[in-house]
Amino acid sequence: RSWHMMIDESMQGRSYGSAALDRVLDYIRTKPFGTSDRVALTCNKENPVARKLYENKGFQATGVEDEDEIELVLTIF
C-alpha cells in the first residue's frame, strides 16, 4: 500500500509533521497490512527539513534514488 502525507506549507514548523508521522507509525506497528517490519518512504532530495524529520524518527537512507526522490527505511518491532 502507499500513502501520501504532506503538511501544508503555511502549517509547517509547528511539529504537525512529527506528530502525524508518530501516529502513522503507531498504526503501522499494529500490523494492519501483515507481518512486515519494514516501513519505506521517499523524500525529495531538495527537502532537508523533511529528511531530518525522518532521520530523527530512525529512518535511514537506502541509497535508492528515483529522479528527485530518495528512499528511506525504518525497521519497526
Beta strands, then each sheet from edge to edge (+ up, - down):
strand 1: 38-44
strand 2: 60-66
strand 3: 69-75
sheet 1: 1+ 3- 2+
end
